[in-house]
Amino acid sequence: QVRLVESGGGLVQPGGSLRLSCAASGSIFSINDMGWYRQVPGKERELVASIASDVSTKYADSVKGRFTISRDNIKTMLFLQMNSLKPEDTAVYYCNSNTYPTYGSKRYWGQGTQVTVSS
C-alpha cells in the first residue's frame, strides 16, 4: 500500500504561483512513476505532469513552460511548481503513483487539493 497526501493548494490571482506537495508513505520501494492530475466538475480527470523512475518528465500541452514537476531521490515527496497561473488551471489536483509490474502495477491516489485561480 502507498499513501499519498497532498498539500499546498489555495486561492491565487491570475499570474501568480503555487507549489503543491505530495508526501508518500508506506511501500515506497514499489513506486515506479508518479504524477499530478487535475479534475473539474463534469470533466474527466486529466494528466498534468508525470515523472518516471528515470526522472524523465511529461507535461500536458496546456501547462508546458509554466509548471514543473519534481521529486526527491527516494520518492517520498513529489512537487508541482505552478507559475503564471490562469483561471483555467482551477481544479482539484491529485497526486498519483503507480507501482512496478512486480508489485501489481497498482495505482494510488491522494485525496486531492483545491487550486482556485481568480481575481
N, C-alpha and C positions, 0 to 999 in steps of 0.2 A: 504493500500500500504506500502511496505517496500522498502527502497532504500539502496543499498549496494555499497560501494566504496572501491576498493582495492588499496593498495599501497605497496611499498617495493620490487618490482621486479627489475631485473637488470642483469648485466653480472657478473659472478663469475667463478673462476677457479675450476677445479675438486678438491674435498676435502674441499672446502670452505663452508661457511654458509650464509644463508639469512633468514630474518624474514619478512613474509608477514603479513600485517594488513588489516582488513576489518571493515569499520565503517558502522554501521547500523543506519538508522533513519526512522522516520515515525511510523507505527503501531507496535512498538517493542513488545507490550504486546501480540501480536498474534503469535510471533515466537515460534515454538516448537523446532526443531533441526536445526543445521547449519552445514556447511561442506565446504570443499575445493575440487574442481575438477580441472582437467587439460586436455588440448587438444592440439594435434599436428596436423598439416595439413594432411588431408586424413584419419584421425582416429576419432573414436567416443570419446566424452568426457568421462573421467573416474573418478571415485571417488578416491580421495587421502586419505582423512580423514574426519570423521564426529564426532560431539559431540551432544549428546542428551540433553533433558531438565534436565535429572538427572545427567548430566555431564559424563555419560559413553561415551567411545570413541571407534571408529573403524578405522582401518588403512588398506590400500592396502598392500598386502604382500611385494610389491616392496619397500615400504618406512618404514616398521616396524623397529624400533630401530634407525632410522635416523631422522624422522620427529616427531614433537609433536604439536598437536592441543590444543588450549586453548581458553577460552573466559572470559569476565568479568561476574560478577554475574547478571547484568541486561541486558545482551545480546546486548549491544551497540557496543562491539568490539570483533572481532574474530581474532585469530592469528594462524600462522603456522610457527613454528621454523623448519628450514630445515638445517640439518648438514650433513657432509660427502656427499656433492652433487656430482652427477655423470652426465656425458653428457646426459644420457638417461632421466634425470629429466627435460631437456629442454622442455618447453611447455608454453602455456598461461594458467595461473592459475586463476580460477574463484571462487569467494565466492558465496555460496548458502544458502538460508534459506527456510524453509518450515513452513507454519503456522499450527496451531492446526486444527483438523477437524471442530471445531466450527466456524472457520473463513474460511472454504472452502478448507483446505489443499492445499493452493496455494504455488507455487514455485517461488522464486525470484532469480535473478542473478545479479552479478556485471558486470562491463564492461570488466573485465579481466586485468591481469598484466603479462607482459612477463618475464619469467625467462630463462636465457641462461647460460648454464654451458659449458665453453670452455676455453682451454688454448691459 
